Structures are given as C-alpha cells and as structure tokens.
C-alpha cells in the first residue's frame, strides 16, 4: 500500500539483498496493480532493515542543492554504516560525515529550523547540549534544538517512537 501510494506521486527505490526477495516483491507489486515504471530495484549489501536509522539524511544546502549526511552507525553494522556515502556517490550528490552520531530515529526536523533529538544523543557522543546545538546548526541547519528524554526502559532512546512533526507549524 505504501509503495503503491508513493509511486503514484514520486519515484520509489526498493533495496534488496537477494534475488529471491526481489522477485517475490515484484510479483506482489504487480498483483497489487503498482505501476512498475515508477519503481526501481537496487541490490545492495546491508546489515539490518532499519533504514530509517542508517539511511541517508538528505538536507537542502544554502545554494539550493542537496547533500546526503552519512552519520556514524553502530559498530559491527559496517554495510549499513557506509551505505549513505555509497548512495551519494552513485547519485552524484555531495555527502558529509559530521562529528555527531545520530540515528535517523533520533532526529526529527520541521523543515523550518527546529529539530528534536533524544537525550541519548549527548550521551552517545559524550558531549554537551551546547556543543550539540553547534553541530546540528552547522550540519542540519537546526536553529532551535529541542532535546527530549528517552522513554523509560526503551533501549534505543529514539524520539520517533513517541513523537512526530507533521510540518513547520
């Protein structure tokens, strides 16, 4: 359903590890009436399915272009960790690797300068909120950084588990 709705509005890229899964998904999409002209399949190595966390974070630059941010990911998930830089190279986009590790689930932006991070970001990066404010402004354009405490007992500390931003207002 998600791919069908998205493909009607924009191109969709599906990542897959092996041909068996790609074939099954192509068949399912065809059976669901998805227009295959708007869906591409890329076979790439990856370690986990959590692309929301390890995938590229795309920002609009001051000159109106785009840049992919490749933040450090968990040790031992090497394929996930290098994927955004590989993708940027393939797509001809600039990429950067900031001095702050942030999984995608721990960074939300309203697209208008306000960003939310989880309190675990400071701990993971062994730095202060004041330093995080500098890093997020320089790398993501976050003029206002809001830090929320992680849910008690939730192991990732990600903010996307309990909050979302629907737009600039």
C-alpha positions, 0 to 999 in steps of 0.5 A: 500500500505504501509503495503503491501510494508513493509511486503514484506521486514520486519515484520509489527505490526498493533495496534488496539483498537477494534475488529471491526477495526481489522477485517475490516483491515484484510479483506482489507489486504487480498483483497489487496493480503498482505501476512498475515504471515508477519503481526501481530495484537496487541490490545492495549489501546491508546489515539490518532493515532499519533504514530509517536509522542508517539511511541517508539524511538528505538536507537542502544546502544554502545554494539550493542543492542537496547533500546526503549526511552519512552519520556514524552507525553502530559498530559491527553494522559496517554495510549499513554504516557506509551505505549513505556515502555509497548512495551519494556517490552513485547519485552524484550528490555531495555527502558529509560525515559530521562529528555527531552520531545520530540515528535517523530515529533520533532526529526529527526536523520541521523543515523550518529550523527546529529539530528534536533529538533524544537525550541519548544523543549527548550521551552517545557522543559524550558531549554537551547540549551546547556543543550539540546545538553547534553541530546540528546548526552547522550540519542540519541547519537546526536553529532551535534544538529541542532535546527530549528524554528517552522513554523509560526502559526503551533501549534505543532512546529514539524520539520517533517512537513517541513523537512526530512533526507533521510540518513547520507549524 
